[in-house]
């Protein structure tokens, strides 16, 4: 079961928008975390990803860096 998905994003990031639209197209709820406005969230995503690329998705503790549909689907399907 999917407990929570956090998507770390920036407002003008096209890949962030694609990742969120992909989750929405699958009917999956997520928390959009704007790392431009939230410095604690910025530290959190840097600790999780060990890099500065966005988006970063945290799916039940599994980290996906970038808009990688295969990885997103893998972790979502494992949680269902």
C-alpha positions as CSV (number, residue, x, y, z in Angstrom):
1,X,0.0,0.0,0.0
2,X,1.3,3.4,-0.9
3,X,1.5,5.4,2.3
4,X,2.9,8.7,1.0
5,X,4.7,10.1,-2.0
6,X,6.6,13.3,-1.7
7,X,7.7,15.1,-4.9
8,X,10.5,17.6,-4.3
9,X,10.2,20.3,-7.0
10,X,10.9,23.8,-8.2
11,X,8.0,25.9,-9.6
12,X,9.5,26.4,-13.0
13,X,11.1,22.9,-13.5
14,X,9.6,21.3,-16.6
15,X,10.6,17.7,-15.5
16,X,9.0,18.4,-12.1
17,X,5.7,19.3,-13.8
18,X,5.9,16.2,-16.0
19,X,6.4,13.9,-12.9
20,X,3.5,15.5,-11.1
21,X,1.3,15.3,-14.2
22,X,2.2,11.6,-14.6
23,X,1.2,10.8,-11.0
24,X,-2.0,12.7,-11.5
25,X,-2.8,10.8,-14.7
26,X,-2.5,7.6,-12.7
27,X,-4.8,9.0,-9.9
28,X,-2.1,8.9,-7.3
29,X,-2.0,11.5,-4.5
30,X,1.3,13.1,-3.6
31,X,2.7,15.9,-1.6
32,X,4.3,18.6,-3.7
33,X,7.3,20.0,-1.8
34,X,8.7,23.3,-3.2
35,X,12.4,23.3,-2.3
36,X,12.7,26.9,-3.4
37,X,10.5,28.1,-0.6
38,X,11.2,25.5,2.1
39,X,14.8,25.3,3.2
40,X,14.2,22.3,5.5
41,X,12.7,20.4,2.5
42,X,15.8,21.5,0.4
43,X,18.1,19.9,3.0
44,X,15.9,16.8,3.1
45,X,15.9,16.3,-0.6
46,X,19.7,16.8,-0.8
47,X,20.2,14.3,1.9
48,X,18.0,11.8,0.1
49,X,19.3,12.2,-3.4
50,X,23.0,13.2,-2.7
51,X,22.6,15.6,-5.7
52,X,20.8,18.7,-6.9
53,X,18.8,17.3,-9.8
54,X,15.0,17.6,-9.6
55,X,12.4,16.3,-9.4
56,X,13.2,13.8,-6.6
57,X,10.3,11.5,-5.6
58,X,10.2,9.6,-2.3
59,X,7.8,6.7,-2.8
60,X,7.5,4.8,0.5
61,X,11.2,5.4,1.2
62,X,12.3,4.5,-2.3
63,X,14.0,7.5,-4.0
64,X,13.6,8.3,-7.7
65,X,15.8,11.0,-9.1
66,X,14.4,12.7,-12.2
67,X,11.4,11.9,-14.2
68,X,11.9,8.2,-14.6
69,X,8.6,6.6,-15.4
70,X,10.0,3.0,-15.1
71,X,11.3,3.6,-11.6
72,X,8.2,5.5,-10.6
73,X,6.0,2.6,-11.8
74,X,8.2,0.0,-10.2
75,X,7.9,1.5,-6.7
76,X,4.2,2.3,-7.1
77,X,3.4,-1.2,-8.3
78,X,5.5,-2.7,-5.5
79,X,3.4,-0.7,-3.0
80,X,0.0,-1.6,-4.3
